[in-house]
Amino acid sequence: MSQFTDLDMLYDYEKDAVGAAMGYMTLATRAHHGDLRNIYLRLANEATNAHTKVSKLITQSGGIA
């Protein structure tokens, strides 16, 4: 059984945050209803904020973000 480090987990979380931001932004461009578009844009912004925070943690842990 392989052992995952904290840095491995942070890299995995970073990948997920990037995917979420891209997905929500894509959905926002496809939404025709303004309220729905705004919801997707807010979600994309939150995912981007999460990516920023996890990138800082990766750098602090000695990784390359």
N, C-alpha and C positions, 0 to 999 in steps of 0.2 A: 504494500500500500504506500502510495507516495505521500510525502508530507508537504503541505502548502505553507508558505510563509505569509506574514502580514503583507509583504510587498506583492506577492502573487495575488492575494485577495484584492489589493488596491488596484492592480492592473486590470483584473477582471471587472471590478466596479467601474473603472474608467471606461472600459470598452462598452459596458452596458449604458453608461450615461451618454456616451457619444451616439450610440444607436438610438436611444430614446429621443435625444435632441433632433437628430436627423429625421426620425419617423414623425415626430410631432410637427416639425416644420413642413414636411411633405404633406401631411394631412391638412395643415393650415392653408397651404396653397390650393388644395383641392376642394376645400369647404366653400360652399356658396352662401351659407347663412352667416351673417356678420358676427352673431354671438358665438356660434360654434368656432368660427375662425379665431376669435379672441381667446377662447378657452385653449385651443391648440397652441396659440402663440404664447400664452402664459405657461403652459406645460413645457414648451420648448425652452423658454427662458429659465424655468426652474431646473430643467435637466442640464442646461449650460452652466448655471450656478453650481450645481452639484459637481460637474466636471472640473470647474475651476478649483473647487475646494479639494477634491481628491487628487488633482494634479499637484497641488501644493504639498499634500501629505506624501505623495510619491517622492517628490524632490527632497523633502525633509528626511525621508527614510533611506535616502541614498540611491534612489532609482532615477530613471530618465523619463520625464513626462513629456 
